[in-house]
Amino acid sequence: MVDQYIVFKSHEQMFALPVSIVKRVVESPKFIVLPEVPEYVLGALEYNNTMAPIIDFRDKLFGEKIEDSPSSKVILCNWQDNSLGLLIEEIVGITELTETEYEVEIERANLKRGYVDKFLKLKDDIVISIDLTYLFDNKQEDQIIDALEETAPEGTFDDSAGE
């Protein structure tokens, strides 16, 4: 099966998100700092009168902060009936990708993580498709949502799906 994805690099690895969940790419966002959140949460971004948490994708997955550079962007996505921004190192492009048959082998070796949706092929490279639903455990998700609720002006963060 072939679908369209936004492909990006982090930690020298290629990742992808389905175009269907991407709202927009933000060139140079201005964050609102959130108190008492994990280190990989950089802050929040106001978008369409709502607050979207901004996650350092590299820090979340690999424990290393993204260095500030002109190629860094925020990919704003649909997440838990709200928005979520992923700060990434470099956008490779928007392209159609083909699924591989590697999932079975990776699962058998017990290497697949919940946030890995599937493995895709881009020329000679393997691209990991991310499932944002499983990027955070329940505690991490609650911390992010609580921080947004405390910081967001009245009516700018809708957590009705989480209740």
C-alpha positions in Angstrom: 0.0 0.0 0.0 1.3 3.5 -0.9 0.3 6.6 1.2 1.6 10.2 1.4 3.8 11.1 4.4 5.8 14.0 5.6 9.3 12.6 6.0 11.8 14.2 8.5 15.2 13.4 10.1 16.0 13.1 13.7 19.2 11.7 15.2 20.4 10.6 11.6 17.2 8.5 11.3 14.3 9.1 9.0 10.8 9.2 10.4 7.4 9.9 8.8 3.9 11.1 9.8 0.9 10.6 7.6 0.0 13.8 5.8 -3.6 13.3 7.0 -2.7 14.2 10.6 -0.4 17.1 9.8 -2.0 20.6 10.2 1.0 22.7 9.2 4.7 23.2 9.4 5.9 26.2 11.5 9.2 27.8 10.5 10.2 29.7 13.6 7.7 29.3 16.4 7.6 31.3 19.6 6.9 29.0 22.6 5.2 29.8 25.9 7.2 28.1 28.6 5.3 25.5 30.6 6.1 24.8 34.3 6.7 21.3 35.7 6.8 19.4 32.5 9.3 16.8 31.2 12.5 18.2 29.7 11.4 17.2 26.2 8.4 19.5 26.4 9.8 22.8 25.1 6.6 24.8 25.8 3.3 25.5 24.0 2.4 27.3 20.8 -0.8 29.2 20.3 -2.5 28.0 17.1 -6.0 28.7 15.9 -7.0 30.1 19.4 -5.8 26.9 21.1 -2.5 25.8 22.9 -0.4 23.1 21.3 2.4 21.5 23.3 5.8 21.5 21.5 7.9 18.4 21.9 11.6 18.1 21.2 11.3 14.9 19.1 15.0 14.0 19.4 15.0 14.5 23.2 11.8 12.4 23.6 13.2 9.5 21.6 16.9 9.7 22.1 17.5 11.8 25.2 19.5 14.5 23.2 18.3 18.1 22.7 17.9 19.4 19.1 20.5 22.0 18.4 19.0 25.3 17.1 19.4 25.5 13.3 17.6 27.1 10.3 16.6 23.6 9.2 14.7 22.9 12.4 10.9 23.1 12.1 7.8 22.3 14.1 5.3 19.9 12.6 1.9 20.7 14.0 -0.3 17.5 14.1 -3.6 16.3 15.3 -3.2 14.5 18.7 -5.8 13.4 21.2 -8.5 15.7 19.7 -6.0 18.6 20.1 -2.8 19.8 18.5 0.8 18.7 19.2 3.9 20.2 17.8 7.1 18.1 17.1 10.3 20.1 16.9 12.4 18.2 14.3 15.8 18.6 12.9 15.1 18.6 9.1 12.2 18.0 6.8 13.1 15.7 3.9 9.9 16.2 2.0 6.3 15.1 1.4 6.2 11.9 -0.6 4.5 8.6 -1.2 6.0 5.7 0.7 5.6 2.0 0.4 5.1 -0.4 3.4 7.8 -3.0 4.1 7.4 -6.5 5.5 9.9 -5.8 8.4 7.3 -5.4 11.2 7.1 -9.2 11.8 10.9 -9.6 12.1 11.2 -6.5 14.4 8.3 -7.7 16.6 9.8 -11.2 16.8 13.1 -9.7 17.9 11.1 -7.6 20.5 12.5 -4.4 19.1 9.3 -2.6 18.1 8.0 0.2 20.3 4.4 1.3 20.6 5.0 4.6 18.8 6.4 2.7 15.7 3.4 2.4 13.4 5.2 0.7 10.5 8.4 0.6 8.5 8.4 2.3 5.1 10.7 2.4 2.1 12.2 5.6 0.5 14.6 4.6 -2.2 17.3 2.7 -0.3 16.3 4.1 3.2 14.0 2.7 5.8 11.6 5.2 7.3 9.9 4.7 10.6 6.2 5.8 10.6 5.3 7.3 14.0 1.9 6.7 15.7 1.5 9.8 18.0 -1.2 7.9 20.1 1.6 5.9 21.7 4.4 8.4 21.8 3.7 9.1 25.5 2.8 6.9 28.3 -0.4 7.9 30.4 1.6 9.7 33.0 3.5 11.8 30.5 0.3 12.6 28.6 -1.4 13.7 31.8 1.6 15.9 32.7 1.5 17.7 29.3 -2.3 18.1 29.3 -2.3 19.4 33.0 0.5 21.9 32.2 -1.5 23.2 29.2 -4.7 23.5 31.2 -2.8 25.5 33.9 -1.1 27.8 31.4 -3.8 28.3 28.7 -6.1 31.2 28.8 -9.7 30.2 29.5 -11.2 28.4 26.5 -8.0 27.9 24.5 -7.3 24.3 25.4 -10.0 21.7 24.9 -9.5 18.5 26.8 -13.0 17.2 26.5 -11.7 14.1 24.8 -9.5 13.2 27.7 -12.4 13.2 30.2 
